[in-house]
Amino acid sequence: MSKSQNQVGGHGSILKLPDGKLAKPITHEEGKFYVFIEDMEKYKPLRPFFPKTFGFFDASQDEIHTITNSEELVETKPLRTLDEVEINNNHKRYFVMENLMYGMTKPCIMDLKMGRRGYGIGAKENKVKSQSRKCKASTSWTHGFRMVGMKRFNKKINEYEKKDKAWGRKLSGDKADVSLRIFLHDGVEFKMAVAKQFLEDMKNLKQTLEPFSDIRLFSSSILIIYDAESDKYCFKLIDFAHSYINIPKGQDEDGYLFGLNYLIGALEKIINEYK
């Protein structure tokens, strides 16, 4: 197992397992949110938008070092047993999920942090102030999303180009969709098939998510991946450390649909320009 070299956003080190899976540090809250989505029949329509999960394991830093240099598979426990398994003080909890880039030769990745709020319910006052300030100074507030990481293979110069969250924070106004334009162009041509699939997935997500007025996806992301060398493509929702269910309608709004609406309009405009 080795550390993943394709991480573009998010927090914590993601480990690559030898069987085509990833291990990601997870909080108890995020683990429980996955359990709700996977186990409750009500949320079945949302499941295709989530990565497949394969349980969790606990490991110390020394154990992670050993695991990282081994080809042996890690034994996992079902996510629904999170409440039953105590974690030692010197251990960190990891959950195992599918590697969305598995089998891709040159994966191109974009992480879009969705919504207009970057903190969870019950966050401390300093966290609320800090995240509110960041959101209102970026496209998170004005457009309902912010680009927090991008890695694109440029065929013209035959190398990868990266953009980080600091770059994404600087985008504003009519430059909000610059990240989309860069990501969907490989330096030689516009990736029309990818753009159309991306737009279709956004529309499907909006249609599926709209009836669930009780869900809040604060500071979660949409991850879009395509292979520069093939037709492989992936669209998933990730990062649910501040996500909740059973929230009364109109309370603690996350601005997620606001962001989806802008992205759908921006993608339609970009696609029409290249037709």
Secondary structure, DSSP 8 states (H G I E B T S, - for coil): -EE-S---SSSS--EE-TTSEEEEE--HHHHHHHHHHHH-GGGGGGGGGS--EEEEEEEEHHHHHHHHT--S----B-GGGGGGS---TTEEEEEEEE-TTTT-SSEEEEEEEESS--S-TT--HHHHHHHHHHHHTSHHHHHSEEEEEEEEEETTTTEEEEEEHHHHHH--GGGTTHHHHHHTB-SSSB-HHHHHHHHHHHHHHHHHHTT-TT-EEET-EEEEEEETTSS-EEEEEE--TEEESS--TTSS---HHHHHHHHHHHHHHHHHHH-
